[in-house]
Amino acid sequence: MSRVLVSGGCGFIGSHLVRRLVREHPDLEVVNIDLLTYAGRPENVADLADEPRYAFVHGDIANADDVARAAEGCDGIINVAAESHVDRSIMGGDEFVTTNVLGTKRLLDHARAHGLRYLQVSTDEVYGDVEAPHRSVETDPLHGSSPYAASKAAGDLLVLSYARTYGLNASITRGSNTYGPYQFPEKLIPLFTTNAFDGKELPLYGDGMQVREMLFVEDHCAAIDLVYHHGAAGEAYNVGAEHEVPNIETAHRIIELTGADPASLVRVADRPGHDRRYALDCAKLRALGWERRTDFDTGLARTVEWFRENRAWWEAITSGEAYADYSAKNYGARG
C-alpha cells in the first residue's frame, strides 16, 4: 500500500482529486493537508469521512512541521494548495507569496529530504497573454501578468530547480481555467451561475472578449493523476481543453441554462492587466494517454445543474459577511 499527500484537498480541484485517487487506486492511501482558509471547505470531502484509506490533517504547507506531520509515511506529494484568485492577488494579499512560493518550497524540501515523488499543480496563467494563433507549449517563457500568476510561476521555477539541482523526481501540470461542482463562487462560472439563480447582476469585465479554455474538473484531475504516476522528472505538462471560448459567450450560455434575464449581464470596468487570451498545446500530455472527455456544453450544463441542486452549499458562502465584504471591495469600484 502506497501513500500520497495531497495539499489543498478541501478546495475545489483538490477535493475532486482526492476523491478520484481513492476511487481509482485501491492500493493507495490519501492524506489531505489543508489550512481551511476561506475556500477550503471540509464539506467538499464529507463523503470520504468513513473511508479507511483517507485521512485529513489540518495544517499549513508553509510550516515545515505541519508538512512533516502530514507527509509521514508518504511516497509522494501532489501540491494543489494555492491562493488562486487573480482579483484577490491584485488587492495585495501576502498569502499568495506565502502559500504559492514558500509553501511550495516547504513541500519540495520535504520531498527532497525523503526521496519522494513530487507533482506541482500549476496554471496556464504563468505564460501570460498568448497571441493567436500560437498555443503555449511547455518550453515557452513564463510571463505571469498578475501577482497570482507571478507567484505560481515562481513556484514552477522552484520545482524545476529542485529537479535539476537535486535530481528530485518532480513534475508540473499547467491547467487551463477549470470549472465544475464545488467551485468557490468568486470565479466566473460559479459567480455568474449563483448570481443568476439569485436574480443578481452578472458583472462582465470589459468587453467580455477575453478568451479562455474551459476545462471540466474531472478531466483536469485525470491529467493530474496520470502525470503523478507516469510523468517524467523535470518536465511540465499542459492540461487544456483546446477549445477556446470568450467570457461573454460563457456568460450567455449561463443565462440560457439558468433562465436568467439577459439584462442582468452588465459591463463593469476591466481587471487591471487582464490577459486577453490563454491557449495551450497539450500534445505532450496526450502522448501520455490523456484525452479530454467532457465537452464544454455538457460540462457547463452539469455544473449549472449541480449549483441548482446544491443551493445550501453555496448559500452558506454567499450569505456570509466575508464574501459580502470581498464582493463590495472588488465590484463596488467597477460600476
KOLVEX-183281 format. One record per residue (C-alpha): residue number from 0; x, y, z. Coordinates in pm, whole numbers, plus 50000, padded with zeros to 5 digits. Example, Ala and Ser with C-alpha at 12.3 -4.5 7.8 and 13.67 -1.06 7.14 Angstrom:
<pt><k>0</k><x>51230</x><y>49550</y><z>50780</z></pt>
<pt><k>1</k><x>51367</x><y>49894</y><z>50714</z></pt>
***
This chain:
<pt><k>0</k><x>50000</x><y>50000</y><z>50000</z></pt>
<pt><k>1</k><x>50147</x><y>50333</y><z>49893</z></pt>
<pt><k>2</k><x>50054</x><y>50674</y><z>50033</z></pt>
<pt><k>3</k><x>50033</x><y>51021</y><z>49879</z></pt>
<pt><k>4</k><x>49996</x><y>51361</y><z>50041</z></pt>
<pt><k>5</k><x>49757</x><y>51596</y><z>49859</z></pt>
<pt><k>6</k><x>49775</x><y>51958</y><z>49970</z></pt>
<pt><k>7</k><x>49461</x><y>52170</y><z>49944</z></pt>
<pt><k>8</k><x>49232</x><y>51869</y><z>49932</z></pt>
<pt><k>9</k><x>48937</x><y>52060</y><z>50077</z></pt>
<pt><k>10</k><x>48943</x><y>52310</y><z>49792</z></pt>
<pt><k>11</k><x>48780</x><y>52285</y><z>49451</z></pt>
<pt><k>12</k><x>49027</x><y>52088</y><z>49238</z></pt>
<pt><k>13</k><x>49185</x><y>51923</y><z>49542</z></pt>
<pt><k>14</k><x>48860</x><y>51770</y><z>49665</z></pt>
<pt><k>15</k><x>48787</x><y>51621</y><z>49323</z></pt>
<pt><k>16</k><x>49143</x><y>51488</y><z>49303</z></pt>
<pt><k>17</k><x>49129</x><y>51326</y><z>49648</z></pt>
<pt><k>18</k><x>48802</x><y>51158</y><z>49558</z></pt>
<pt><k>19</k><x>48943</x><y>51033</y><z>49227</z></pt>
<pt><k>20</k><x>49262</x><y>50893</y><z>49381</z></pt>
<pt><k>21</k><x>49065</x><y>50698</y><z>49641</z></pt>
<pt><k>22</k><x>48823</x><y>50567</y><z>49380</z></pt>
<pt><k>23</k><x>49068</x><y>50477</y><z>49104</z></pt>
<pt><k>24</k><x>49359</x><y>50339</y><z>49311</z></pt>
<pt><k>25</k><x>49253</x><y>50078</y><z>49569</z></pt>
<pt><k>26</k><x>49620</x><y>50027</y><z>49667</z></pt>
<pt><k>27</k><x>49666</x><y>50396</y><z>49754</z></pt>
<pt><k>28</k><x>49618</x><y>50582</y><z>50083</z></pt>
<pt><k>29</k><x>49547</x><y>50953</y><z>50051</z></pt>
<pt><k>30</k><x>49635</x><y>51214</y><z>50313</z></pt>
<pt><k>31</k><x>49480</x><y>51559</y><z>50271</z></pt>
<pt><k>32</k><x>49652</x><y>51860</y><z>50430</z></pt>
<pt><k>33</k><x>49450</x><y>52180</y><z>50421</z></pt>
<pt><k>34</k><x>49468</x><y>52504</y><z>50619</z></pt>
<pt><k>35</k><x>49092</x><y>52555</y><z>50572</z></pt>
<pt><k>36</k><x>49117</x><y>52915</y><z>50462</z></pt>
<pt><k>37</k><x>48808</x><y>53079</y><z>50310</z></pt>
<pt><k>38</k><x>48796</x><y>52846</y><z>50006</z></pt>
<pt><k>39</k><x>48891</x><y>52525</y><z>50186</z></pt>
<pt><k>40</k><x>48566</x><y>52362</y><z>50293</z></pt>
<pt><k>41</k><x>48551</x><y>52031</y><z>50482</z></pt>
<pt><k>42</k><x>48205</x><y>51959</y><z>50341</z></pt>
<pt><k>43</k><x>48368</x><y>51921</y><z>49998</z></pt>
<pt><k>44</k><x>48507</x><y>51584</y><z>50111</z></pt>
<pt><k>45</k><x>48242</x><y>51489</y><z>50367</z></pt>
<pt><k>46</k><x>48159</x><y>51175</y><z>50167</z></pt>
<pt><k>47</k><x>48508</x><y>51040</y><z>50246</z></pt>
<pt><k>48</k><x>48472</x><y>51065</y><z>50625</z></pt>
<pt><k>49</k><x>48434</x><y>50688</y><z>50669</z></pt>
<pt><k>50</k><x>48688</x><y>50588</y><z>50403</z></pt>
<pt><k>51</k><x>48973</x><y>50393</y><z>50572</z></pt>
<pt><k>52</k><x>49225</x><y>50492</y><z>50302</z></pt>
<pt><k>53</k><x>49166</x><y>50864</y><z>50353</z></pt>
<pt><k>54</k><x>49296</x><y>51091</y><z>50628</z></pt>
<pt><k>55</k><x>49272</x><y>51465</y><z>50691</z></pt>
<pt><k>56</k><x>49538</x><y>51681</y><z>50855</z></pt>
<pt><k>57</k><x>49464</x><y>52043</y><z>50943</z></pt>
<pt><k>58</k><x>49788</x><y>52218</y><z>50862</z></pt>
<pt><k>59</k><x>49978</x><y>52485</y><z>50670</z></pt>
<pt><k>60</k><x>50211</x><y>52386</y><z>50386</z></pt>
<pt><k>61</k><x>50423</x><y>52694</y><z>50465</z></pt>
<pt><k>62</k><x>50500</x><y>52536</y><z>50806</z></pt>
<pt><k>63</k><x>50770</x><y>52268</y><z>50784</z></pt>
<pt><k>64</k><x>50648</x><y>52090</y><z>51098</z></pt>
<pt><k>65</k><x>50294</x><y>52064</y><z>50960</z></pt>
<pt><k>66</k><x>50430</x><y>51925</y><z>50633</z></pt>
<pt><k>67</k><x>50643</x><y>51666</y><z>50814</z></pt>
<pt><k>68</k><x>50348</x><y>51558</y><z>51028</z></pt>
<pt><k>69</k><x>50114</x><y>51519</y><z>50732</z></pt>
<pt><k>70</k><x>50367</x><y>51356</y><z>50498</z></pt>
<pt><k>71</k><x>50482</x><y>51087</y><z>50741</z></pt>
<pt><k>72</k><x>50491</x><y>50755</y><z>50558</z></pt>
<pt><k>73</k><x>50406</x><y>50910</y><z>50221</z></pt>
<pt><k>74</k><x>50572</x><y>50808</y><z>49895</z></pt>
<pt><k>75</k><x>50479</x><y>51127</y><z>49713</z></pt>
<pt><k>76</k><x>50327</x><y>51475</y><z>49727</z></pt>
<pt><k>77</k><x>50078</x><y>51641</y><z>49493</z></pt>
<pt><k>78</k><x>50069</x><y>52014</y><z>49562</z></pt>
<pt><k>79</k><x>49725</x><y>52150</y><z>49476</z></pt>
<pt><k>80</k><x>49711</x><y>52407</y><z>49758</z></pt>
<pt><k>81</k><x>49720</x><y>52764</y><z>49630</z></pt>
<pt><k>82</k><x>49579</x><y>53107</y><z>49669</z></pt>
<pt><k>83</k><x>49430</x><y>53121</y><z>49323</z></pt>
<pt><k>84</k><x>49200</x><y>53419</y><z>49267</z></pt>
<pt><k>85</k><x>49355</x><y>53689</y><z>49048</z></pt>
<pt><k>86</k><x>49133</x><y>53968</y><z>49181</z></pt>
<pt><k>87</k><x>49233</x><y>53893</y><z>49540</z></pt>
<pt><k>88</k><x>49601</x><y>53894</y><z>49440</z></pt>
<pt><k>89</k><x>49557</x><y>54238</y><z>49282</z></pt>
<pt><k>90</k><x>49416</x><y>54360</y><z>49614</z></pt>
<pt><k>91</k><x>49759</x><y>54280</y><z>49758</z></pt>
<pt><k>92</k><x>49742</x><y>53964</y><z>49966</z></pt>
<pt><k>93</k><x>50077</x><y>53847</y><z>50107</z></pt>
<pt><k>94</k><x>49926</x><y>53499</y><z>50134</z></pt>
<pt><k>95</k><x>49986</x><y>53446</y><z>49761</z></pt>
<pt><k>96</k><x>50361</x><y>53452</y><z>49816</z></pt>
<pt><k>97</k><x>50338</x><y>53264</y><z>50146</z></pt>
<pt><k>98</k><x>50134</x><y>52975</y><z>50008</z></pt>
<pt><k>99</k><x>50232</x><y>52963</y><z>49643</z></pt>
<pt><k>100</k><x>50606</x><y>53019</y><z>49685</z></pt>
<pt><k>101</k><x>50711</x><y>52946</y><z>50044</z></pt>
<pt><k>102</k><x>50458</x><y>52663</y><z>50076</z></pt>
<pt><k>103</k><x>50591</x><y>52507</y><z>49757</z></pt>
<pt><k>104</k><x>50946</x><y>52528</y><z>49891</z></pt>
<pt><k>105</k><x>50850</x><y>52360</y><z>50220</z></pt>
<pt><k>106</k><x>50692</x><y>52070</y><z>50031</z></pt>
<pt><k>107</k><x>50991</x><y>52044</y><z>49796</z></pt>
<pt><k>108</k><x>51232</x><y>52042</y><z>50088</z></pt>
<pt><k>109</k><x>51044</x><y>51755</y><z>50250</z></pt>
<pt><k>110</k><x>51025</x><y>51563</y><z>49922</z></pt>
<pt><k>111</k><x>51397</x><y>51610</y><z>49868</z></pt>
<pt><k>112</k><x>51488</x><y>51504</y><z>50222</z></pt>
<pt><k>113</k><x>51284</x><y>51184</y><z>50199</z></pt>
<pt><k>114</k><x>51321</x><y>51094</y><z>49831</z></pt>
<pt><k>115</k><x>50953</x><y>51142</y><z>49743</z></pt>
<pt><k>116</k><x>50781</x><y>51180</y><z>49409</z></pt>
<pt><k>117</k><x>50653</x><y>51538</y><z>49369</z></pt>
<pt><k>118</k><x>50391</x><y>51694</y><z>49142</z></pt>
<pt><k>119</k><x>50318</x><y>52066</y><z>49125</z></pt>
<pt><k>120</k><x>49970</x><y>52163</y><z>49005</z></pt>
<pt><k>121</k><x>50010</x><y>52496</y><z>48827</z></pt>
<pt><k>122</k><x>49822</x><y>52713</y><z>48577</z></pt>
<pt><k>123</k><x>49825</x><y>52831</y><z>48217</z></pt>
<pt><k>124</k><x>49838</x><y>53186</y><z>48354</z></pt>
<pt><k>125</k><x>50214</x><y>53151</y><z>48403</z></pt>
<pt><k>126</k><x>50250</x><y>53201</y><z>48027</z></pt>
<pt><k>127</k><x>50067</x><y>53535</y><z>48027</z></pt>
<pt><k>128</k><x>49894</x><y>53673</y><z>47718</z></pt>
<pt><k>129</k><x>49913</x><y>53443</y><z>47416</z></pt>
<pt><k>130</k><x>49853</x><y>53594</y><z>47075</z></pt>
<pt><k>131</k><x>49658</x><y>53387</y><z>46822</z></pt>
<pt><k>132</k><x>49725</x><y>53153</y><z>46659</z></pt>
<pt><k>133</k><x>50003</x><y>53044</y><z>46896</z></pt>
<pt><k>134</k><x>49925</x><y>52789</y><z>47164</z></pt>
<pt><k>135</k><x>50158</x><y>52780</y><z>47463</z></pt>
<pt><k>136</k><x>50399</x><y>52489</y><z>47479</z></pt>
<pt><k>137</k><x>50580</x><y>52381</y><z>47793</z></pt>
<pt><k>138</k><x>50912</x><y>52534</y><z>47687</z></pt>
<pt><k>139</k><x>50768</x><y>52884</y><z>47635</z></pt>
<pt><k>140</k><x>50899</x><y>53160</y><z>47866</z></pt>
<pt><k>141</k><x>50694</x><y>53237</y><z>48177</z></pt>
<pt><k>142</k><x>50532</x><y>53583</y><z>48176</z></pt>
<pt><k>143</k><x>50273</x><y>53586</y><z>48451</z></pt>
<pt><k>144</k><x>50076</x><y>53911</y><z>48435</z></pt>
<pt><k>145</k><x>49907</x><y>53919</y><z>48777</z></pt>
<pt><k>146</k><x>50060</x><y>53879</y><z>49123</z></pt>
<pt><k>147</k><x>49883</x><y>53541</y><z>49137</z></pt>
<pt><k>148</k><x>50035</x><y>53424</y><z>48809</z></pt>
<pt><k>149</k><x>50378</x><y>53553</y><z>48911</z></pt>
<pt><k>150</k><x>50361</x><y>53358</y><z>49238</z></pt>
<pt><k>151</k><x>50268</x><y>53040</y><z>49052</z></pt>
<pt><k>152</k><x>50549</x><y>53094</y><z>48802</z></pt>
<pt><k>153</k><x>50790</x><y>53131</y><z>49094</z></pt>
<pt><k>154</k><x>50666</x><y>52800</y><z>49232</z></pt>
<pt><k>155</k><x>50716</x><y>52633</y><z>48893</z></pt>
<pt><k>156</k><x>51072</x><y>52760</y><z>48871</z></pt>
<pt><k>157</k><x>51146</x><y>52629</y><z>49219</z></pt>
<pt><k>158</k><x>51019</x><y>52284</y><z>49118</z></pt>
<pt><k>159</k><x>51233</x><y>52279</y><z>48804</z></pt>
<pt><k>160</k><x>51535</x><y>52395</y><z>49001</z></pt>
<pt><k>161</k><x>51496</x><y>52111</y><z>49253</z></pt>
<pt><k>162</k><x>51465</x><y>51862</y><z>48968</z></pt>
<pt><k>163</k><x>51785</x><y>51987</y><z>48805</z></pt>
<pt><k>164</k><x>51997</x><y>52075</y><z>49107</z></pt>
<pt><k>165</k><x>51899</x><y>51795</y><z>49342</z></pt>
<pt><k>166</k><x>51770</x><y>51534</y><z>49100</z></pt>
<pt><k>167</k><x>51424</x><y>51543</y><z>49259</z></pt>
<pt><k>168</k><x>51163</x><y>51330</y><z>49083</z></pt>
<pt><k>169</k><x>50936</x><y>51630</y><z>49027</z></pt>
<pt><k>170</k><x>50693</x><y>51724</y><z>48750</z></pt>
<pt><k>171</k><x>50445</x><y>52007</y><z>48681</z></pt>
<pt><k>172</k><x>50097</x><y>52025</y><z>48533</z></pt>
<pt><k>173</k><x>49972</x><y>52359</y><z>48398</z></pt>
<pt><k>174</k><x>49596</x><y>52359</y><z>48374</z></pt>
<pt><k>175</k><x>49360</x><y>52592</y><z>48192</z></pt>
<pt><k>176</k><x>49057</x><y>52756</y><z>48354</z></pt>
<pt><k>177</k><x>48881</x><y>52476</y><z>48540</z></pt>
<pt><k>178</k><x>48513</x><y>52461</y><z>48635</z></pt>
<pt><k>179</k><x>48267</x><y>52218</y><z>48791</z></pt>
<pt><k>180</k><x>48086</x><y>52130</y><z>49115</z></pt>
<pt><k>181</k><x>48224</x><y>52267</y><z>49443</z></pt>
<pt><k>182</k><x>48399</x><y>52565</y><z>49281</z></pt>
<pt><k>183</k><x>48407</x><y>52862</y><z>49518</z></pt>
<pt><k>184</k><x>48163</x><y>53124</y><z>49385</z></pt>
<pt><k>185</k><x>48416</x><y>53401</y><z>49325</z></pt>
<pt><k>186</k><x>48528</x><y>53256</y><z>48989</z></pt>
<pt><k>187</k><x>48342</x><y>53342</y><z>48668</z></pt>
<pt><k>188</k><x>48121</x><y>53036</y><z>48612</z></pt>
<pt><k>189</k><x>48002</x><y>52979</y><z>48971</z></pt>
<pt><k>190</k><x>47973</x><y>53355</y><z>49030</z></pt>
<pt><k>191</k><x>47751</x><y>53408</y><z>48727</z></pt>
<pt><k>192</k><x>47554</x><y>53090</y><z>48798</z></pt>
<pt><k>193</k><x>47478</x><y>53170</y><z>49162</z></pt>
<pt><k>194</k><x>47406</x><y>53535</y><z>49083</z></pt>
<pt><k>195</k><x>47167</x><y>53424</y><z>48808</z></pt>
<pt><k>196</k><x>46979</x><y>53196</y><z>49047</z></pt>
<pt><k>197</k><x>46953</x><y>53483</y><z>49295</z></pt>
<pt><k>198</k><x>46836</x><y>53736</y><z>49036</z></pt>
<pt><k>199</k><x>47151</x><y>53946</y><z>49075</z></pt>
<pt><k>200</k><x>47363</x><y>54118</y><z>48814</z></pt>
<pt><k>201</k><x>47630</x><y>53927</y><z>48623</z></pt>
<pt><k>202</k><x>47934</x><y>54161</y><z>48621</z></pt>
<pt><k>203</k><x>48128</x><y>54108</y><z>48297</z></pt>
<pt><k>204</k><x>48477</x><y>54258</y><z>48283</z></pt>
<pt><k>205</k><x>48541</x><y>54498</y><z>47995</z></pt>
<pt><k>206</k><x>48420</x><y>54386</y><z>47653</z></pt>
<pt><k>207</k><x>48398</x><y>54021</y><z>47760</z></pt>
<pt><k>208</k><x>48618</x><y>53909</y><z>47473</z></pt>
<pt><k>209</k><x>48888</x><y>53760</y><z>47693</z></pt>
<pt><k>210</k><x>48942</x><y>53410</y><z>47552</z></pt>
<pt><k>211</k><x>48975</x><y>53111</y><z>47783</z></pt>
<pt><k>212</k><x>48988</x><y>52732</y><z>47758</z></pt>
<pt><k>213</k><x>48729</x><y>52598</y><z>47999</z></pt>
<pt><k>214</k><x>48828</x><y>52254</y><z>48132</z></pt>
<pt><k>215</k><x>48590</x><y>52032</y><z>48330</z></pt>
<pt><k>216</k><x>48737</x><y>51946</y><z>48669</z></pt>
<pt><k>217</k><x>48716</x><y>51569</y><z>48623</z></pt>
<pt><k>218</k><x>48926</x><y>51591</y><z>48307</z></pt>
<pt><k>219</k><x>49179</x><y>51808</y><z>48488</z></pt>
<pt><k>220</k><x>49206</x><y>51561</y><z>48777</z></pt>
<pt><k>221</k><x>49251</x><y>51270</y><z>48537</z></pt>
<pt><k>222</k><x>49551</x><y>51452</y><z>48393</z></pt>
<pt><k>223</k><x>49699</x><y>51520</y><z>48737</z></pt>
<pt><k>224</k><x>49657</x><y>51154</y><z>48828</z></pt>
<pt><k>225</k><x>49824</x><y>51044</y><z>48504</z></pt>
<pt><k>226</k><x>50121</x><y>51278</y><z>48534</z></pt>
<pt><k>227</k><x>50178</x><y>51191</y><z>48900</z></pt>
<pt><k>228</k><x>50204</x><y>50823</y><z>48815</z></pt>
<pt><k>229</k><x>50369</x><y>50842</y><z>48470</z></pt>
<pt><k>230</k><x>50514</x><y>51190</y><z>48411</z></pt>
<pt><k>231</k><x>50886</x><y>51240</y><z>48361</z></pt>
<pt><k>232</k><x>51106</x><y>51414</y><z>48617</z></pt>
<pt><k>233</k><x>51188</x><y>51775</y><z>48540</z></pt>
<pt><k>234</k><x>50905</x><y>51807</y><z>48287</z></pt>
<pt><k>235</k><x>50592</x><y>52020</y><z>48267</z></pt>
<pt><k>236</k><x>50268</x><y>51911</y><z>48100</z></pt>
<pt><k>237</k><x>49995</x><y>52142</y><z>47971</z></pt>
<pt><k>238</k><x>49637</x><y>52044</y><z>48060</z></pt>
<pt><k>239</k><x>49386</x><y>52233</y><z>47847</z></pt>
<pt><k>240</k><x>49051</x><y>52196</y><z>47679</z></pt>
<pt><k>241</k><x>49200</x><y>52304</y><z>47344</z></pt>
<pt><k>242</k><x>48864</x><y>52470</y><z>47282</z></pt>
<pt><k>243</k><x>48857</x><y>52849</y><z>47310</z></pt>
<pt><k>244</k><x>48555</x><y>53043</y><z>47433</z></pt>
<pt><k>245</k><x>48522</x><y>53418</y><z>47506</z></pt>
<pt><k>246</k><x>48393</x><y>53509</y><z>47851</z></pt>
<pt><k>247</k><x>48091</x><y>53683</y><z>47703</z></pt>
<pt><k>248</k><x>47986</x><y>53359</y><z>47530</z></pt>
<pt><k>249</k><x>48019</x><y>53170</y><z>47858</z></pt>
<pt><k>250</k><x>47800</x><y>53432</y><z>48023</z></pt>
<pt><k>251</k><x>47529</x><y>53398</y><z>47757</z></pt>
<pt><k>252</k><x>47531</x><y>53018</y><z>47795</z></pt>
<pt><k>253</k><x>47483</x><y>53051</y><z>48170</z></pt>
<pt><k>254</k><x>47192</x><y>53289</y><z>48115</z></pt>
<pt><k>255</k><x>47028</x><y>53034</y><z>47887</z></pt>
<pt><k>256</k><x>47086</x><y>52743</y><z>48128</z></pt>
<pt><k>257</k><x>46959</x><y>52931</y><z>48433</z></pt>
<pt><k>258</k><x>46673</x><y>53116</y><z>48265</z></pt>
<pt><k>259</k><x>46810</x><y>53447</y><z>48389</z></pt>
<pt><k>260</k><x>46709</x><y>53783</y><z>48244</z></pt>
<pt><k>261</k><x>46958</x><y>53874</y><z>47966</z></pt>
<pt><k>262</k><x>46951</x><y>54228</y><z>48102</z></pt>
<pt><k>263</k><x>47122</x><y>54101</y><z>48416</z></pt>
<pt><k>264</k><x>47450</x><y>54088</y><z>48222</z></pt>
<pt><k>265</k><x>47623</x><y>54419</y><z>48291</z></pt>
<pt><k>266</k><x>47960</x><y>54553</y><z>48178</z></pt>
<pt><k>267</k><x>48197</x><y>54667</y><z>48453</z></pt>
<pt><k>268</k><x>48548</x><y>54809</y><z>48448</z></pt>
<pt><k>269</k><x>48801</x><y>54554</y><z>48335</z></pt>
<pt><k>270</k><x>49054</x><y>54388</y><z>48565</z></pt>
<pt><k>271</k><x>49393</x><y>54565</y><z>48566</z></pt>
<pt><k>272</k><x>49642</x><y>54384</y><z>48343</z></pt>
<pt><k>273</k><x>49373</x><y>54139</y><z>48227</z></pt>
<pt><k>274</k><x>49518</x><y>53880</y><z>47986</z></pt>
<pt><k>275</k><x>49323</x><y>53865</y><z>47660</z></pt>
<pt><k>276</k><x>49388</x><y>53504</y><z>47564</z></pt>
<pt><k>277</k><x>49520</x><y>53178</y><z>47703</z></pt>
<pt><k>278</k><x>49561</x><y>52872</y><z>47482</z></pt>
<pt><k>279</k><x>49752</x><y>52550</y><z>47548</z></pt>
<pt><k>280</k><x>49912</x><y>52290</y><z>47326</z></pt>
<pt><k>281</k><x>49851</x><y>51956</y><z>47502</z></pt>
<pt><k>282</k><x>50033</x><y>51722</y><z>47263</z></pt>
<pt><k>283</k><x>50284</x><y>51626</y><z>47530</z></pt>
<pt><k>284</k><x>50009</x><y>51521</y><z>47772</z></pt>
<pt><k>285</k><x>49814</x><y>51337</y><z>47503</z></pt>
<pt><k>286</k><x>50129</x><y>51136</y><z>47429</z></pt>
<pt><k>287</k><x>50098</x><y>51001</y><z>47787</z></pt>
<pt><k>288</k><x>49746</x><y>50880</y><z>47705</z></pt>
<pt><k>289</k><x>49524</x><y>51164</y><z>47828</z></pt>
<pt><k>290</k><x>49225</x><y>51298</y><z>47640</z></pt>
<pt><k>291</k><x>48952</x><y>51545</y><z>47728</z></pt>
<pt><k>292</k><x>48626</x><y>51355</y><z>47776</z></pt>
<pt><k>293</k><x>48382</x><y>51634</y><z>47863</z></pt>
<pt><k>294</k><x>48292</x><y>51898</y><z>47605</z></pt>
<pt><k>295</k><x>48205</x><y>52247</y><z>47727</z></pt>
<pt><k>296</k><x>47831</x><y>52228</y><z>47660</z></pt>
<pt><k>297</k><x>47799</x><y>51905</y><z>47858</z></pt>
<pt><k>298</k><x>48026</x><y>52013</y><z>48140</z></pt>
<pt><k>299</k><x>47863</x><y>52353</y><z>48180</z></pt>
<pt><k>300</k><x>47514</x><y>52202</y><z>48187</z></pt>
<pt><k>301</k><x>47625</x><y>51952</y><z>48455</z></pt>
<pt><k>302</k><x>47783</x><y>52231</y><z>48657</z></pt>
<pt><k>303</k><x>47482</x><y>52463</y><z>48644</z></pt>
<pt><k>304</k><x>47255</x><y>52176</y><z>48743</z></pt>
<pt><k>305</k><x>47481</x><y>52093</y><z>49040</z></pt>
<pt><k>306</k><x>47457</x><y>52451</y><z>49165</z></pt>
<pt><k>307</k><x>47081</x><y>52440</y><z>49112</z></pt>
<pt><k>308</k><x>47054</x><y>52128</y><z>49326</z></pt>
<pt><k>309</k><x>47305</x><y>52233</y><z>49591</z></pt>
<pt><k>310</k><x>47188</x><y>52579</y><z>49683</z></pt>
<pt><k>311</k><x>47255</x><y>52519</y><z>50053</z></pt>
<pt><k>312</k><x>47625</x><y>52461</y><z>49977</z></pt>
<pt><k>313</k><x>47681</x><y>52792</y><z>49804</z></pt>
<pt><k>314</k><x>47436</x><y>52999</y><z>50004</z></pt>
<pt><k>315</k><x>47640</x><y>52919</y><z>50315</z></pt>
<pt><k>316</k><x>47922</x><y>53106</y><z>50138</z></pt>
<pt><k>317</k><x>47744</x><y>53389</y><z>49957</z></pt>
<pt><k>318</k><x>47534</x><y>53486</y><z>50260</z></pt>
<pt><k>319</k><x>47843</x><y>53532</y><z>50477</z></pt>
<pt><k>320</k><x>47995</x><y>53862</y><z>50581</z></pt>
<pt><k>321</k><x>48341</x><y>53779</y><z>50444</z></pt>
<pt><k>322</k><x>48207</x><y>53707</y><z>50096</z></pt>
<pt><k>323</k><x>47996</x><y>54024</y><z>50102</z></pt>
<pt><k>324</k><x>48300</x><y>54230</y><z>50202</z></pt>
<pt><k>325</k><x>48509</x><y>54083</y><z>49921</z></pt>
<pt><k>326</k><x>48235</x><y>54142</y><z>49663</z></pt>
<pt><k>327</k><x>48189</x><y>54501</y><z>49776</z></pt>
<pt><k>328</k><x>48563</x><y>54572</y><z>49753</z></pt>
<pt><k>329</k><x>48611</x><y>54404</y><z>49416</z></pt>
<pt><k>330</k><x>48297</x><y>54509</y><z>49231</z></pt>
<pt><k>331</k><x>48193</x><y>54823</y><z>49418</z></pt>
<pt><k>332</k><x>48454</x><y>55032</y><z>49239</z></pt>
<pt><k>333</k><x>48382</x><y>54884</y><z>48894</z></pt>
<pt><k>334</k><x>48028</x><y>55001</y><z>48837</z></pt>
***
